[in-house]
Amino acid sequence: MKALVKERAEPGLWLVDVPEPEVGPGEVKIRVLRTGICGTDLHIRKFDDWARQTLELPLIVGHEFSGHVVDVAPGVEDIAVGDLVSGEGHIVCGKCRNCMAGRRHLCRNTIGLGVNRDGAFAEYVTLPATNVWVHRVPVHPDVAAIFDPFGNAVHTALSFPLVGEDVLITGAGPIGLMAAAVATHVGARHVAITDVSDERLNLAGKLGVNLALNVSRDTIADGMRRLDMREGFDVGLEMSGNPAAMRDMIAHMTHGGRIAMLGLPAEEFPIDWATVVTSMLTIKGIYGREMFETWYNMSVLLEKGLDLTPVITDRFPYDEFDAAFDTAASGRTGKVILDWSEGAWPERASDGPTQAEAAATTNRSA
Ligand SMILES: [Zn+2]
């Protein structure tokens, strides 16, 4: 089968033929339809310090995907050949204190799909059945392919109650955009999002935010005036990992404000701890998705009309992966999707809008 492999300890990815995986005990084999390109994949392609220290090569990369089940190991129940599925890319140990208590997202021994074991940028992938999410509600394969980052967004956005609250989101990348869509959908009063890319802020406008602020030109205080806000934001969702964004957020929270922090900083940085103390702020780190409460939330949000299609801006066939990765790395787009289907799996009516319909609502810039 074709697979996108990190073969050598240097920048780049290579599209090569590798043996098809077979199901092991308790596993499911999936024909991949679509994959989403994540920041992690960009780090792996670039082969930066993190990738150098983390990866064992060769490795099939990628962890955001959707596909149809083609084989299940004996004894696996509730998953059938033909099911449209997504995959939870964090494979937990099942033995540590948190796993034993059912808090699987807090496992300290997580194995990452496409990082610590062969991933999903391939025609087929295998995954433990316990990591497979079957779509019981119709969803387009493009949207199903981004359930992993959508889960990051939902996990972050739903960390604190949002109904009637003023929400500040720093970072309008794909996950920040999805978090903005969720916050608006569940009933926040004002949703303000910041970035330095006008393209991404324009996308935020399509998702119904009250304010999309380019912080290279305007300040958050300007934005608050425009919204006629007097006291500061109730909830902050930090999605950028950028020190200036985090400091700015802390400075504009109301007393007792709560911050959920998903953006992963590249290195240590100072913040104004005195403000954290005197404003009595709560800061909560977020990683991955709650298994599988977040997944349940995601499916229900879509069922209840949340529209993620504006977040998907670019689609490429898998053999144009270099162009797709360059697009994703530009910092100006929403989500970039690779199509692995190659006509092998005709779109089914139950999968939602056809590819042509989906493409008509977004732009492909390739
Ligand atoms: Zn564990």
Residues whose N, C-alpha, C, O or C-beta is under 5 A from the ligand:
A	BS01	ZN	V92 C93 G94 K95 C96 C99 C107 R108 N109
